[in-house]
Amino acid sequence: MVTLPTSDLEELLSQMGEAGFRLMEIDSCEAAAGNLSICVDLSLTLEEKFPVVKEIPLPQPAPELAGRTLIVSGSGCRLRDILAKPMANLACVVPVDRGERAKMFTSNDGRFERVTSEFHSHLA
């Protein structure tokens, strides 16, 4: 695994925000509809931007994702808001335990309790 400096995490968050905003611009999502995720096969420093950590069960086992980082939109978050406030609208999920559980990293100003309800599709 490669370790990226925090600025590269910021670039990933910015790119997700731009993608979400573009989807809104072309009327591909409405209100809180839509969700985004990316899977990063790199070691990221998450605690500075996402200091709140809790363990969560995964909706389905994903052993092939153990140790990777999934950056996922929060439940009820609007894609257009990710660009302006990525930490409030995104979580970083790192599957552990043979992919049966995960550590979910969020920020103190997170606007959601859990990631998108479509998370099982993102894991697949």
HUWOUR-V518944 format. One record per backbone hydrogen bond with DSSP energy under -0.5 kcal/mol. CO is the residue of the C=O (numbers start at 1). NH is the residue of the N-H. E is the energy in kcal/mol with one decimal. If there is no record, write none. Layout:
# HUWOUR-V518944
<<CO;NH;E> <CO;NH;E>>
This chain:
# HUWOUR-V518944
<<2;4;-0.5> <2;43;-1.9> <4;45;-0.6> <5;8;-1.7> <5;9;-1.0> <6;10;-2.4> <7;11;-1.6> <8;12;-2.1> <9;13;-2.5> <10;14;-2.4> <11;15;-2.5> <12;16;-2.1> <13;17;-2.2> <14;18;-2.5> <15;19;-2.2> <16;20;-2.6> <17;21;-2.5> <17;83;-0.6> <18;22;-2.3> <19;23;-2.2> <20;24;-1.7> <21;25;-2.4> <22;26;-1.8> <23;28;-3.0> <23;29;-0.5> <24;27;-1.8> <30;33;-3.2> <33;79;-0.5> <36;73;-2.3> <38;40;-0.5> <38;71;-2.4> <39;41;-0.5> <40;42;-0.5> <40;69;-2.5> <42;44;-0.6> <43;4;-1.8> <44;46;-0.9> <46;49;-0.6> <46;50;-3.2> <51;53;-0.6> <52;106;-2.8> <54;104;-3.3> <56;102;-2.5> <62;65;-2.0> <63;66;-1.2> <65;68;-2.4> <68;70;-0.5> <69;40;-3.5> <69;71;-0.6> <70;72;-0.7> <70;93;-3.4> <71;38;-1.7> <72;91;-2.7> <73;116;-2.2> <74;77;-1.9> <78;81;-1.6> <78;82;-0.6> <79;82;-1.2> <79;83;-0.5> <81;85;-2.3> <85;88;-0.5> <85;89;-0.9> <86;89;-0.9> <86;90;-1.4> <87;107;-0.7> <88;111;-2.6> <89;74;-2.4> <91;72;-2.9> <91;93;-0.5> <92;94;-0.5> <92;105;-3.5> <93;70;-3.0> <93;95;-0.6> <94;103;-2.3> <95;67;-2.5> <96;99;-0.7> <96;100;-0.9> <96;101;-1.5> <97;100;-1.4> <99;62;-2.2> <100;58;-2.0> <101;96;-2.9> <102;56;-2.9> <102;104;-0.6> <103;94;-2.8> <103;105;-0.6> <104;54;-1.8> <104;106;-0.5> <105;92;-2.5> <106;52;-2.6> <107;110;-1.4> <114;75;-2.9> <116;119;-1.6> <118;121;-1.2> <118;122;-1.4> <119;123;-2.4> <120;124;-1.5>>
